[in-house]
Amino acid sequence: MRKTLSAAVLAGAAALTFGTATATAQPAPNVVGMEEHAAYAVLDARAVPFTVTNRSGNISGQCTVTGQRDKGYRTEVEWEYDHSNNEYDRTEIRVWRGIGLTVVCR
């Protein structure tokens, strides 16, 4: 039983370590540890797109950003008709989705 408990604790610690990565596809300020409204102001000022991907606790309490992660890219496809050869030309554009924030309220 003791070995199983130790393995579970180590697995949980590894999940916490890997789950809080802050590497981003685009430069983004690290807002982990900031109060929620201050983090929003920093991200808005730098035009960084963001969403709250996980929120827990009492919303009427003091809310702090406890994690951020890169949400990666999405591909948008644009089609334009080319009259010279009567075909559509396809253009793929990668759009950065921003960062996802984890917020805990106390």
N, CA, C and O atoms as a DFTB+ gen file, in Angstrom:
424 C
 N C O
     1  1       0.823      -1.191       0.000
     2  2       0.000       0.000       0.000
     3  2       0.868       1.255       0.000
     4  3       0.540       2.240      -0.662
     5  1       1.962       1.221       0.734
     6  2       2.817       2.402       0.842
     7  2       3.434       2.747      -0.519
     8  3       3.525       3.925      -0.865
     9  1       3.859       1.741      -1.299
    10  2       4.438       1.991      -2.610
    11  2       3.395       2.591      -3.547
    12  3       3.710       3.486      -4.331
    13  1       2.163       2.108      -3.474
    14  2       1.095       2.618      -4.326
    15  2       0.812       4.078      -4.007
    16  3       0.629       4.889      -4.915
    17  1       0.775       4.414      -2.728
    18  2       0.520       5.792      -2.323
    19  2       1.646       6.701      -2.784
    20  3       1.389       7.804      -3.266
    21  1       2.889       6.257      -2.644
    22  2       4.028       7.062      -3.089
    23  2       3.985       7.288      -4.594
    24  3       4.256       8.393      -5.064
    25  1       3.648       6.258      -5.346
    26  2       3.556       6.391      -6.800
    27  2       2.458       7.370      -7.172
    28  3       2.622       8.163      -8.100
    29  1       1.337       7.323      -6.458
    30  2       0.231       8.244      -6.739
    31  2       0.633       9.682      -6.438
    32  3       0.288      10.598      -7.185
    33  1       1.358       9.879      -5.348
    34  2       1.815      11.226      -4.990
    35  2       2.786      11.753      -6.039
    36  3       2.687      12.911      -6.445
    37  1       3.728      10.911      -6.485
    38  2       4.681      11.330      -7.513
    39  2       3.988      11.624      -8.832
    40  3       4.343      12.584      -9.516
    41  1       3.001      10.808      -9.200
    42  2       2.262      11.045     -10.440
    43  2       1.499      12.358     -10.361
    44  3       1.442      13.104     -11.339
    45  1       0.912      12.644      -9.205
    46  2       0.192      13.910      -9.030
    47  2       1.133      15.102      -9.117
    48  3       0.801      16.121      -9.724
    49  1       2.304      14.974      -8.510
    50  2       3.284      16.062      -8.575
    51  2       3.754      16.286     -10.003
    52  3       3.928      17.428     -10.428
    53  1       3.961      15.197     -10.752
    54  2       4.373      15.331     -12.152
    55  2       3.282      15.999     -12.965
    56  3       3.572      16.839     -13.817
    57  1       2.024      15.636     -12.716
    58  2       0.919      16.263     -13.450
    59  2       0.851      17.750     -13.160
    60  3       0.597      18.546     -14.063
    61  1       1.077      18.134     -11.907
    62  2       1.065      19.555     -11.575
    63  2       2.212      20.284     -12.254
    64  3       2.043      21.397     -12.753
    65  1       3.382      19.652     -12.273
    66  2       4.547      20.279     -12.885
    67  2       4.356      20.456     -14.383
    68  3       4.610      21.536     -14.917
    69  1       3.910      19.405     -15.069
    70  2       3.761      19.481     -16.510
    71  2       2.525      20.267     -16.914
    72  3       2.506      20.855     -17.995
    73  1       1.503      20.296     -16.089
    74  2       0.262      20.969     -16.432
    75  2       0.325      22.475     -16.328
    76  3      -0.594      23.152     -16.788
    77  1       1.375      23.028     -15.740
    78  2       1.447      24.465     -15.551
    79  2       2.492      25.111     -16.441
    80  3       3.013      26.174     -16.103
    81  1       2.806      24.502     -17.551
    82  2       3.806      25.058     -18.463
    83  2       3.337      26.402     -18.995
    84  3       2.148      26.595     -19.249
    85  1       4.269      27.329     -19.164
    86  2       3.908      28.657     -19.635
    87  2       4.536      28.987     -20.977
    88  3       4.519      30.146     -21.392
    89  1       5.083      28.009     -21.659
    90  2       5.672      28.277     -22.974
    91  2       4.563      28.700     -23.936
    92  3       3.484      28.108     -23.949
    93  1       4.833      29.710     -24.726
    94  2       3.813      30.212     -25.631
    95  2       4.333      30.269     -27.053
    96  3       5.536      30.366     -27.293
    97  1       3.406      30.206     -27.982
    98  2       3.760      30.297     -29.389
    99  2       4.117      31.732     -29.758
   100  3       4.930      31.959     -30.655
   101  1       3.536      32.669     -29.094
   102  2       3.819      34.088     -29.278
   103  2       4.311      34.629     -27.940
   104  3       4.018      34.042     -26.899
   105  1       5.043      35.726     -27.946
   106  2       5.472      36.294     -26.674
   107  2       4.254      36.745     -25.868
   108  3       3.411      37.497     -26.357
   109  1       4.179      36.278     -24.645
   110  2       3.088      36.665     -23.755
   111  2       3.665      36.877     -22.360
   112  3       4.519      36.107     -21.921
   113  1       3.213      37.902     -21.667
   114  2       3.724      38.128     -20.316
   115  2       3.257      37.026     -19.370
   116  3       2.172      36.471     -19.546
   117  1       4.062      36.718     -18.384
   118  2       3.697      35.737     -17.374
   119  2       2.831      36.441     -16.333
   120  3       3.305      37.333     -15.629
   121  1       1.570      36.043     -16.236
   122  2       0.645      36.685     -15.303
   123  2       0.296      35.777     -14.127
   124  3      -0.586      36.107     -13.334
   125  1       0.974      34.642     -14.005
   126  2       0.723      33.727     -12.890
   127  2       1.090      34.434     -11.584
   128  3       2.168      35.015     -11.459
   129  1       0.176      34.375     -10.620
   130  2       0.383      35.019      -9.327
   131  2      -0.279      36.380      -9.224
   132  3      -0.385      36.930      -8.128
   133  1      -0.726      36.934     -10.338
   134  2      -1.400      38.240     -10.312
   135  2      -2.872      38.074      -9.962
   136  3      -3.464      37.019     -10.186
   137  1      -3.453      39.140      -9.407
   138  2      -4.895      39.147      -9.228
   139  2      -5.537      39.148     -10.609
   140  3      -4.959      39.647     -11.574
   141  1      -6.728      38.588     -10.691
   142  2      -7.381      38.381     -11.982
   143  2      -7.538      39.681     -12.775
   144  3      -7.199      39.722     -13.957
   145  1      -8.040      40.729     -12.151
   146  2      -8.266      41.982     -12.890
   147  2      -6.967      42.619     -13.342
   148  3      -6.929      43.248     -14.399
   149  1      -5.901      42.473     -12.569
   150  2      -4.599      43.023     -12.964
   151  2      -4.033      42.235     -14.148
   152  3      -3.451      42.815     -15.064
   153  1      -4.205      40.921     -14.124
   154  2      -3.733      40.078     -15.235
   155  2      -4.468      40.439     -16.519
   156  3      -3.851      40.530     -17.580
   157  1      -5.788      40.647     -16.434
   158  2      -6.564      41.033     -17.609
   159  2      -6.054      42.358     -18.178
   160  3      -5.937      42.515     -19.394
   161  1      -5.756      43.299     -17.301
   162  2      -5.274      44.613     -17.754
   163  2      -3.937      44.484     -18.481
   164  3      -3.731      45.119     -19.515
   165  1      -3.026      43.665     -17.947
   166  2      -1.713      43.468     -18.576
   167  2      -1.876      42.823     -19.949
   168  3      -1.257      43.257     -20.919
   169  1      -2.709      41.787     -20.029
   170  2      -2.889      41.089     -21.301
   171  2      -3.602      41.974     -22.324
   172  3      -3.249      41.957     -23.503
   173  1      -4.589      42.738     -21.893
   174  2      -5.267      43.668     -22.808
   175  2      -4.304      44.743     -23.316
   176  3      -4.334      45.096     -24.496
   177  1      -3.460      45.259     -22.439
   178  2      -2.521      46.313     -22.831
   179  2      -1.525      45.814     -23.879
   180  3      -1.057      46.594     -24.709
   181  1      -1.204      44.539     -23.846
   182  2      -0.252      43.969     -24.812
   183  2      -0.947      43.253     -25.965
   184  3      -0.291      42.606     -26.781
   185  1      -2.267      43.367     -26.034
   186  2      -3.075      42.771     -27.116
   187  2      -2.876      41.257     -27.225
   188  3      -2.798      40.713     -28.326
   189  1      -2.797      40.586     -26.076
   190  2      -2.659      39.138     -26.041
   191  2      -4.052      38.533     -25.865
   192  3      -4.720      38.808     -24.868
   193  1      -4.497      37.712     -26.819
   194  2      -5.804      37.074     -26.648
   195  2      -5.750      36.032     -25.531
   196  3      -4.767      35.302     -25.403
   197  1      -6.814      35.965     -24.721
   198  2      -6.832      35.016     -23.612
   199  2      -8.269      34.620     -23.284
   200  3      -9.222      35.329     -23.607
   201  1      -8.395      33.466     -22.632
   202  2      -9.667      33.008     -22.082
   203  2      -9.380      32.342     -20.743
   204  3      -8.271      31.870     -20.496
   205  1     -10.379      32.311     -19.896
   206  2     -10.273      31.567     -18.648
   207  2     -10.713      30.143     -18.963
   208  3     -11.881      29.904     -19.269
   209  1      -9.784      29.204     -18.888
   210  2     -10.095      27.817     -19.233
   211  2     -10.490      27.012     -18.004
   212  3     -11.095      25.948     -18.139
   213  1     -10.163      27.489     -16.818
   214  2     -10.522      26.791     -15.595
   215  2     -10.654      27.805     -14.474
   216  3      -9.744      28.599     -14.235
   217  1     -11.792      27.778     -13.783
   218  2     -12.019      28.675     -12.651
   219  2     -12.571      27.840     -11.510
   220  3     -13.429      26.982     -11.719
   221  1     -12.077      28.093     -10.296
   222  2     -12.593      27.375      -9.138
   223  2     -12.653      28.312      -7.941
   224  3     -11.985      29.345      -7.906
   225  1     -13.462      27.934      -6.967
   226  2     -13.589      28.713      -5.740
   227  2     -14.785      29.633      -5.776
   228  3     -15.629      29.556      -6.669
   229  1     -14.842      30.510      -4.784
   230  2     -15.933      31.455      -4.617
   231  2     -15.672      32.692      -5.463
   232  3     -14.741      33.449      -5.190
   233  1     -16.480      32.896      -6.477
   234  2     -16.251      33.988      -7.428
   235  2     -16.285      35.356      -6.748
   236  3     -15.638      36.293      -7.217
   237  1     -17.027      35.484      -5.656
   238  2     -17.100      36.782      -4.980
   239  2     -15.860      37.057      -4.130
   240  3     -15.721      38.142      -3.563
   241  1     -14.960      36.079      -4.041
   242  2     -13.739      36.260      -3.264
   243  2     -12.628      36.884      -4.100
   244  3     -12.858      37.357      -5.213
   245  1     -11.424      36.876      -3.543
   246  2     -10.256      37.402      -4.258
   247  2      -9.763      36.328      -5.225
   248  3      -9.461      35.209      -4.813
   249  1      -9.683      36.667      -6.504
   250  2      -9.311      35.707      -7.545
   251  2      -7.881      35.964      -8.020
   252  3      -7.487      37.101      -8.277
   253  1      -7.119      34.880      -8.128
   254  2      -5.715      34.945      -8.533
   255  2      -5.479      33.978      -9.686
   256  3      -6.034      32.880      -9.713
   257  1      -4.648      34.399     -10.638
   258  2      -4.261      33.525     -11.744
   259  2      -3.207      32.558     -11.215
   260  3      -2.155      32.977     -10.731
   261  1      -3.499      31.253     -11.311
   262  2      -2.578      30.244     -10.796
   263  2      -1.872      29.457     -11.899
   264  3      -0.965      28.673     -11.621
   265  1      -2.284      29.664     -13.142
   266  2      -1.631      28.969     -14.240
   267  2      -1.984      29.585     -15.577
   268  3      -3.039      30.202     -15.727
   269  1      -1.106      29.419     -16.543
   270  2      -1.382      29.853     -17.907
   271  2      -0.739      28.872     -18.860
   272  3       0.305      28.289     -18.568
   273  1      -1.379      28.698     -20.011
   274  2      -0.824      27.789     -21.015
   275  2      -1.124      28.327     -22.402
   276  3      -2.083      29.071     -22.612
   277  1      -0.294      27.939     -23.324
   278  2      -0.462      28.329     -24.716
   279  2      -1.596      27.517     -25.319
   280  3      -1.620      26.294     -25.175
   281  1      -2.520      28.160     -25.981
   282  2      -3.633      27.459     -26.622
   283  2      -3.309      27.061     -28.055
   284  3      -4.121      26.410     -28.712
   285  1      -2.146      27.439     -28.542
   286  2      -1.705      27.012     -29.867
   287  2      -2.315      27.806     -31.005
   288  3      -2.804      28.920     -30.820
   289  1      -2.275      27.213     -32.176
   290  2      -2.752      27.865     -33.390
   291  2      -3.971      27.147     -33.945
   292  3      -4.176      25.959     -33.694
   293  1      -4.759      27.868     -34.688
   294  2      -5.799      27.262     -35.513
   295  2      -5.515      27.702     -36.942
   296  3      -4.902      28.744     -37.171
   297  1      -5.958      26.915     -37.884
   298  2      -5.729      27.239     -39.290
   299  2      -7.043      27.712     -39.905
   300  3      -8.058      27.016     -39.853
   301  1      -7.003      28.897     -40.481
   302  2      -8.150      29.419     -41.211
   303  2      -7.845      29.311     -42.699
   304  3      -6.719      29.553     -43.134
   305  1      -8.849      28.949     -43.461
   306  2      -8.679      28.771     -44.902
   307  2      -9.472      29.852     -45.618
   308  3     -10.653      30.065     -45.343
   309  1      -8.805      30.527     -46.538
   310  2      -9.462      31.529     -47.371
   311  2      -9.400      31.060     -48.821
   312  3      -8.377      30.564     -49.292
   313  1     -10.516      31.230     -49.510
   314  2     -10.609      30.860     -50.923
   315  2     -10.835      32.118     -51.744
   316  3     -11.658      32.965     -51.396
   317  1     -10.097      32.227     -52.835
   318  2     -10.266      33.360     -53.736
   319  2     -10.354      32.822     -55.160
   320  3      -9.545      31.999     -55.586
   321  1     -11.339      33.301     -55.866
   322  2     -11.540      32.819     -57.227
   323  2     -10.575      33.515     -58.177
   324  3     -10.484      34.742     -58.202
   325  1      -9.861      32.719     -58.952
   326  2      -8.910      33.238     -59.933
   327  2      -9.580      33.156     -61.312
   328  3      -9.760      32.070     -61.865
   329  1      -9.941      34.314     -61.849
   330  2     -10.664      34.363     -63.122
   331  2      -9.799      33.957     -64.320
   332  3     -10.315      33.522     -65.349
   333  1      -8.492      34.104     -64.172
   334  2      -7.624      33.789     -65.309
   335  2      -7.597      32.296     -65.636
   336  3      -7.503      31.921     -66.805
   337  1      -7.680      31.437     -64.609
   338  2      -7.665      29.999     -64.890
   339  2      -8.936      29.293     -64.388
   340  3      -8.998      28.064     -64.354
   341  1      -9.932      30.074     -64.003
   342  2     -11.228      29.546     -63.551
   343  2     -11.105      28.510     -62.437
   344  3     -11.739      27.456     -62.475
   345  1     -10.284      28.830     -61.455
   346  2     -10.099      27.954     -60.306
   347  2     -10.076      28.788     -59.032
   348  3      -9.868      30.001     -59.059
   349  1     -10.293      28.110     -57.935
   350  2     -10.167      28.762     -56.634
   351  2      -8.748      28.563     -56.113
   352  3      -8.184      27.473     -56.207
   353  1      -8.188      29.623     -55.569
   354  2      -6.885      29.540     -54.932
   355  2      -7.110      29.450     -53.425
   356  3      -7.860      30.236     -52.847
   357  1      -6.456      28.492     -52.809
   358  2      -6.614      28.258     -51.372
   359  2      -5.421      28.853     -50.636
   360  3      -4.271      28.637     -51.020
   361  1      -5.704      29.608     -49.570
   362  2      -4.664      30.180     -48.728
   363  2      -4.943      29.781     -47.283
   364  3      -6.038      30.013     -46.770
   365  1      -3.963      29.187     -46.637
   366  2      -4.096      28.819     -45.236
   367  2      -3.374      29.845     -44.379
   368  3      -2.238      30.222     -44.667
   369  1      -4.041      30.292     -43.330
   370  2      -3.478      31.290     -42.429
   371  2      -3.496      30.714     -41.020
   372  3      -4.536      30.265     -40.536
   373  1      -2.338      30.728     -40.366
   374  2      -2.259      30.278     -38.972
   375  2      -2.570      31.457     -38.062
   376  3      -1.953      32.518     -38.164
   377  1      -3.532      31.258     -37.173
   378  2      -3.946      32.299     -36.237
   379  2      -3.682      31.802     -34.823
   380  3      -4.150      30.731     -34.435
   381  1      -2.929      32.586     -34.057
   382  2      -2.622      32.208     -32.679
   383  2      -3.866      32.381     -31.824
   384  3      -4.514      33.426     -31.872
   385  1      -4.200      31.366     -31.047
   386  2      -5.398      31.394     -30.218
   387  2      -5.164      32.054     -28.869
   388  3      -6.124      32.264     -28.128
   389  1      -3.940      32.385     -28.525
   390  2      -3.658      33.082     -27.276
   391  2      -3.317      32.135     -26.147
   392  3      -2.791      31.043     -26.364
   393  1      -3.629      32.576     -24.925
   394  2      -3.323      31.772     -23.748
   395  2      -4.599      31.466     -22.976
   396  3      -5.574      32.216     -23.022
   397  1      -4.562      30.356     -22.274
   398  2      -5.644      29.968     -21.385
   399  2      -5.200      30.169     -19.960
   400  3      -4.079      29.808     -19.600
   401  1      -6.069      30.745     -19.134
   402  2      -5.727      31.037     -17.744
   403  2      -6.486      30.122     -16.796
   404  3      -7.644      29.780     -17.036
   405  1      -5.819      29.732     -15.718
   406  2      -6.454      29.026     -14.604
   407  2      -6.578      30.034     -13.473
   408  3      -5.591      30.649     -13.068
   409  1      -7.805      30.203     -12.959
   410  2      -8.078      31.202     -11.924
   411  2      -8.654      30.502     -10.702
   412  3      -9.573      29.692     -10.822
   413  1      -8.115      30.812      -9.524
   414  2      -8.629      30.275      -8.266
   415  2      -9.067      31.453      -7.406
   416  3      -8.319      32.411      -7.211
   417  1     -10.302      31.363      -6.894
   418  2     -10.874      32.429      -6.067
   419  2     -10.980      31.927      -4.624
   420  3     -11.334      30.775      -4.373
   421  1     -10.667      32.810      -3.699
   422  2     -10.747      32.465      -2.262
   423  2     -11.601      33.471      -1.547
   424  3     -11.796      33.365      -0.336
